[in-house]
Amino acid sequence: MIKGVSLTNQEHDEFVINHENGDLLQLSDWAKTKELTGWYAKRIAVADDGQVLGVGQILFKKIKRTKYTLAYISRGFVANYHQTYVIKALLDEAIKVSKEENAYCIKIDPDIELKDHPNIINALESIGFKHKGLFNGLDSRYIQPRMTMVTDISPSMDEVIQSFDSGNRSEVRRSLKKGTMAYKGSREDLPKFHEIMKETGERNVFLTRSLSYFETIYDCMNPGGHMEVFFVKLDPNHSLKEITKDIDALNEEKAILKERNNKKSKGKLKEIDNRLPKLLKQQEEMLTMQKDHPNGVHLAGAMLGLSGHKAYYLYSGSTNDYREYLPNHLMQVTLMEYAKSQGATQYDFGGVSIDLDEDDPQHGLYQFKKVWGTELSEKVGEFDYVLKPIQYALFDKGIEVYRNTKKKLNKRKNK
């Protein structure tokens, strides 16, 4: 008989990490990061004859100037959604806990794909959920994006790169020969990461999270292996070695070709004569940097989330300088390689909207994310289970007005 059970945080996390529908946002460490913004967590689970069948981490937040809370199971429940009886049992447990916390509504947005669960909307509505609709991926009516772009990183890294769009594949290969270095940072590097994010925010006109925010999520998630920070650095000493090696190799090849003095050699000599001035210019730049910045310059930073077979490209930024060194391309390959080494088979680039006009601010985001061998992951969307209809009607409308107003203000800032 299926019934509610109590799990330790470790048991809950092990279930989430090992389940195909598990998600970073369902880890107990993620709940700790939300305390900074006023959320607190309760966890539920159901089992049949000792075997755990599903879990849910419920985040609660007090509605200002009221006695009510919102219950939000972000990217949950974690269970097999083809087993409606398990979802019903989890819902029953969630209702018990949510009533104790005086919640007006239970909101879920499971990390499951619509194409794999064509009947899920009807199934969840049959047990009392209200579906919020199938809108575009980054629609303001959702808390989490309904659409994300995901790269399959289970093949070899060479095969993963081969899956990239041809133009992007060439840029990636160029980035690997630029003499830049990618490395995994530590907590002491977070102020540097925050500065890169601020510079990116000023360039692309978006608000940047505070340093304390990044420190909090790192402190909560990193000890369990669920969060890392990475950097791409232009080191003049390292770069000079690579550039000098390339120059020497070209000069050696040039001498050999001159001795051959045939038609084919002349074509290759012309290619070398085109490449050498560019390399000599880079060499000059690096000699200057060696004097001005002997320890090098950081060009990009990113935070990577990890949970079982899933990796998440969460936050990233780059500086305005030396963009011709393609730091973001080296960063992506580095993050994917690291994610693979930690057992991940999916690399999630995060949310997108599709079928947009070219002048839409989100159009460029989709264009960037679609060239990395990605496929669109269209999820089933948000569902609400209403506990207090009057409060739900009032608060739900208020939240919608707030999000729409925020969206309009952001559009004005971007003009």
C-alpha positions in Angstrom: 0.0 0.0 0.0 1.4 3.4 -1.0 1.8 5.8 1.9 3.8 8.9 3.0 7.2 8.3 4.5 9.9 10.5 6.0 13.3 10.7 4.4 16.6 12.3 5.5 17.9 15.1 3.3 20.6 12.6 2.1 18.0 10.0 1.2 15.8 12.7 -0.6 18.8 13.9 -2.6 19.9 10.4 -3.6 16.5 9.8 -5.0 16.5 13.1 -6.9 20.0 12.6 -8.3 19.3 9.0 -9.5 15.8 9.6 -10.9 15.4 10.4 -14.7 13.0 13.3 -13.7 15.2 14.7 -10.9 16.3 18.3 -11.1 18.8 20.6 -9.4 16.0 22.7 -8.0 14.7 19.7 -6.0 17.9 19.2 -4.1 17.9 20.1 -0.4 21.0 22.2 -0.9 19.1 24.4 -3.4 16.4 25.0 -0.8 19.2 26.5 1.4 20.0 29.0 -1.3 16.4 30.2 -1.3 16.4 31.2 2.3 18.2 34.4 1.2 15.0 35.5 -0.4 12.6 34.4 2.3 11.7 30.9 1.2 11.7 27.8 3.5 11.4 24.1 2.6 9.4 21.0 3.7 10.0 17.6 2.0 7.5 14.8 1.3 7.9 11.3 0.0 5.7 8.3 -0.8 6.7 4.6 -0.7 5.1 1.2 -1.4 6.3 -1.7 0.8 9.5 0.2 1.6 10.3 1.3 -1.9 10.3 5.0 -2.5 8.3 5.9 -5.5 8.4 9.7 -5.5 9.5 12.8 -3.6 8.8 16.5 -3.5 10.6 19.5 -2.0 8.1 22.2 -1.2 9.2 25.8 -1.0 7.0 28.1 1.0 7.0 31.9 0.9 4.8 34.2 3.0 2.6 36.6 1.0 3.4 40.0 2.3 1.0 41.6 4.7 -1.2 38.4 4.8 -1.2 35.2 6.9 -1.0 33.0 3.7 1.9 31.3 1.9 2.5 30.0 -1.6 3.6 26.4 -1.8 5.9 25.9 -4.8 7.4 22.5 -5.8 9.9 23.8 -8.3 10.7 21.2 -11.1 8.7 18.6 -9.1 7.3 16.2 -8.1 10.1 13.8 -8.8 8.3 10.7 -9.9 7.2 8.6 -12.8 4.3 10.7 -14.3 2.9 7.7 -16.1 1.9 6.4 -12.7 -0.9 8.8 -11.8 -1.6 7.0 -8.5 1.9 7.9 -7.3 1.4 11.6 -8.3 -2.0 11.5 -6.5 -0.3 10.1 -3.3 2.3 12.9 -3.5 -0.4 15.5 -3.9 -2.2 14.2 -0.8 1.0 14.5 1.2 1.6 18.0 -0.2 -1.9 19.1 0.7 -1.4 18.0 4.3 1.8 19.9 4.7 0.6 23.0 2.7 -2.5 23.3 4.9 -0.3 23.3 8.0 1.6 26.2 6.4 -1.6 28.0 5.5 -0.9 27.9 1.7 -3.5 29.2 -0.7 -2.1 27.2 -3.6 0.3 24.3 -4.5 2.3 25.1 -7.7 4.3 22.5 -9.7 6.3 22.7 -12.9 7.8 19.2 -13.4 10.9 18.7 -15.5 9.2 16.3 -17.9 8.8 16.8 -21.7 5.4 17.2 -23.3 6.2 14.9 -26.2 6.9 12.0 -23.8 3.7 12.7 -21.8 1.0 13.7 -24.3 -1.8 12.9 -21.8 -0.3 14.5 -18.7 -2.4 17.6 -18.7 -5.6 15.6 -18.6 -4.2 13.3 -16.0 -3.2 16.1 -13.7 -6.4 17.9 -14.2 -8.3 14.7 -13.3 -6.8 14.8 -9.8 -7.6 18.5 -9.2 -4.7 20.5 -10.8 -5.4 23.5 -12.9 -3.1 23.8 -16.0 -1.7 27.3 -16.6 -1.5 26.9 -20.4 1.1 26.2 -23.1 2.8 29.6 -23.7 6.2 30.5 -25.1 9.3 29.3 -23.2 10.1 32.6 -21.3 6.6 33.8 -20.9 6.2 35.9 -17.8 3.3 33.8 -16.6 5.8 31.0 -15.7 8.3 31.0 -12.8 10.6 28.6 -14.6 11.1 28.5 -18.4 8.8 26.1 -20.2 11.3 25.6 -22.9 15.1 25.0 -22.6 17.8 24.1 -25.0 19.6 20.8 -24.2 22.8 19.2 -25.7 23.3 15.5 -25.5 26.8 15.1 -24.1 26.8 11.3 -23.7 28.9 10.7 -26.8 32.6 11.4 -27.0 33.7 15.0 -26.8 34.7 14.9 -30.5 31.3 13.7 -31.4 29.6 16.4 -29.2 31.6 19.1 -31.0 30.7 17.5 -34.4 27.1 18.0 -33.5 27.5 21.8 -33.3 26.4 23.9 -36.3 29.3 24.1 -38.8 30.0 27.8 -38.3 30.0 27.4 -34.5 32.2 24.3 -34.8 34.8 26.3 -36.6 34.7 29.0 -34.0 35.1 26.4 -31.2 38.2 24.9 -32.9 39.6 28.4 -33.4 39.1 29.2 -29.7 41.1 26.1 -28.7 44.1 27.5 -30.6 44.0 31.0 -29.2 46.3 30.4 -26.3 43.6 31.1 -23.7 43.3 29.0 -20.6 40.1 27.7 -18.9 40.2 26.5 -15.3 37.9 25.7 -12.3 37.9 28.5 -9.7 37.2 28.6 -6.0 35.2 30.7 -3.6 38.0 33.2 -3.4 37.4 33.9 -7.1 33.7 34.9 -6.7 34.4 38.6 -6.5 36.2 38.3 -9.8 33.2 36.4 -11.2 30.8 39.1 -9.9 32.9 41.9 -11.6 32.6 40.0 -14.9 28.8 39.7 -14.4 28.5 43.4 -13.7 30.4 44.3 -16.8 28.2 42.0 -18.8 25.0 43.4 -17.3 26.1 47.0 -18.1 26.8 46.0 -21.7 23.6 43.9 -22.3 21.4 46.1 -20.0 20.2 43.7 -17.3 20.4 43.7 -13.5 23.2 41.7 -12.0 22.8 39.6 -8.8 24.8 40.7 -5.8 28.1 39.2 -4.7 26.4 37.8 -1.6 23.9 35.9 -3.8 26.7 34.1 -5.7 28.5 33.4 -2.5 25.4 31.9 -0.9 24.6 29.5 -3.8 28.2 28.5 -4.0 28.5 27.9 -0.2 25.3 25.9 -0.3 25.8 23.9 -3.5 29.6 23.4 -3.9 30.3 21.2 -0.9 28.0 18.6 -2.3 29.5 18.8 -5.8 26.4 20.6 -7.2 28.0 23.9 -8.2 31.3 25.1 -9.7 32.7 28.3 -11.0 34.9 28.5 -14.1 37.0 31.1 -15.8 38.7 31.7 -19.1 41.9 33.6 -18.8 44.3 35.1 -21.3 47.8 34.5 -19.9 50.4 36.4 -21.9 53.2 33.9 -20.9 51.1 30.9 -22.0 49.8 32.6 -25.1 53.3 33.8 -26.2 54.6 30.2 -26.1 51.7 29.0 -28.3 52.0 32.0 -30.7 55.8 31.6 -30.9 55.4 27.9 -31.6 53.0 28.7 -34.4 55.2 31.3 -35.9 58.3 29.0 -35.8 56.3 26.2 -37.4 55.0 28.5 -40.2 58.5 29.9 -40.9 59.9 26.3 -41.1 57.1 25.3 -43.5 57.7 28.4 -45.5 61.4 27.6 -46.0 60.6 24.1 -47.2 57.9 25.3 -49.6 60.3 27.9 -51.1 62.8 25.1 -51.9 60.1 23.1 -53.7 59.1 26.1 -55.8 56.1 24.6 -57.5 52.5 25.7 -58.2 51.1 23.9 -55.2 53.8 25.4 -52.9 53.0 29.0 -54.1 49.4 28.6 -53.0 50.4 27.4 -49.5 53.1 30.2 -49.3 50.3 32.7 -49.9 48.3 31.2 -47.1 51.3 31.4 -44.7 52.0 35.0 -45.8 48.4 35.9 -44.8 48.6 34.1 -41.4 52.0 35.4 -40.3 51.2 39.1 -39.9 48.2 38.2 -37.8 50.3 36.0 -35.5 53.0 38.7 -35.3 50.3 41.2 -34.3 49.0 38.9 -31.6 52.6 38.4 -30.4 53.0 42.1 -30.1 49.8 42.4 -28.1 50.9 39.7 -25.7 54.3 41.3 -25.2 52.4 44.5 -24.2 50.1 42.6 -21.9 53.1 40.8 -20.4 54.3 44.3 -19.2 50.9 45.7 -18.2 49.2 42.6 -16.9 51.9 40.0 -16.1 49.4 37.7 -14.4 47.0 37.8 -17.3 43.4 39.0 -17.9 40.2 37.2 -17.1 37.9 37.2 -20.2 34.9 35.1 -19.0 33.3 33.4 -16.1 30.4 30.9 -15.6 28.7 28.9 -12.9 27.8 25.3 -13.6 25.1 23.4 -11.8 25.2 19.6 -11.5 22.6 17.0 -10.4 23.0 13.4 -11.5 22.9 13.0 -15.2 22.0 16.7 -15.7 24.3 19.7 -16.0 23.0 23.3 -16.0 24.6 26.4 -17.6 23.3 28.8 -14.9 25.2 32.2 -14.9 27.8 33.5 -17.3 29.5 36.7 -18.4 32.4 38.0 -20.4 34.4 41.2 -20.5 34.4 43.8 -23.3 38.1 43.3 -24.1 39.8 40.6 -26.3 36.6 39.2 -27.6 38.4 38.1 -30.7 39.9 35.4 -28.5 36.4 33.7 -28.4 36.4 33.0 -24.6 32.7 32.0 -24.5 33.4 29.2 -27.0 36.3 27.8 -25.0 34.1 28.1 -21.9 31.3 26.0 -23.3 33.6 23.2 -24.3 35.2 23.3 -20.9 31.9 23.1 -19.1 30.7 20.2 -21.2 33.9 18.3 -20.7 33.8 18.8 -16.9 30.1 17.9 -16.8 30.8 14.7 -18.7 33.6 13.8 -16.2 31.0 14.1 -13.4 28.6 11.7 -15.0 26.3 14.2 -16.8 24.8 13.1 -20.1 22.6 16.3 -20.6 23.8 19.9 -20.7 21.0 22.4 -20.3 21.6 25.9 -21.7 18.5 27.2 -19.9 15.4 29.0 -21.1 14.4 30.2 -24.5 11.4 31.4 -26.4 10.9 30.4 -30.1 9.4 31.8 -33.3 10.3 35.4 -32.3 10.7 38.5 -34.5 14.3 39.4 -35.1 14.0 42.7 -33.2 12.7 40.8 -30.1 15.4 41.0 -27.2 15.0 37.2 -26.7 15.7 36.4 -30.3 19.5 36.6 -29.9 19.3 34.3 -26.9 17.7 31.5 -29.0 20.1 32.1 -31.9 23.1 31.6 -29.5 21.7 28.5 -27.8 20.6 26.7 -30.9 24.1 26.3 -32.5 25.5 23.9 -29.8 24.0 20.7 -31.0 21.0 21.4 -28.9 17.4 20.2 -29.1 14.4 22.1 -27.8 13.1 20.6 -24.5 9.4 21.6 -24.3 8.1 20.9 -20.9 4.5 20.4 -19.7 4.3 23.8 -18.0 2.9 25.0 -14.6 0.0 23.5 -12.7 -1.8 24.9 -9.7 -3.8 23.0 -7.0 -6.0 25.6 -5.4 -6.5 25.3 -1.7 -8.2 28.7 -1.0 -10.2 29.9 -4.1 -10.8 33.5 -3.0 -7.2 34.1 -2.0 -6.0 32.3 -5.2 -8.1 34.6 -7.4 -6.8 37.7 -5.6 -3.1 36.7 -5.4 -2.9 35.1 -8.8 -4.2 38.2 -10.5 -1.8 40.4 -8.4 1.2 38.3 -9.4 0.3 38.5 -13.1 0.0 42.3 -12.9 3.3 42.5 -11.1 5.1 40.3 -13.7 3.6 42.2 -16.7 4.6 45.6 -15.1 8.1 44.3 -14.5 8.3 43.1 -18.1 7.2 46.5 -19.5 9.7 48.3 -17.4 12.5 46.0 -18.6 11.5 46.6 -22.2 11.7 50.4 -21.6 15.2 50.0 -20.1 16.3 48.0 -23.2 15.2 50.7 -25.6 
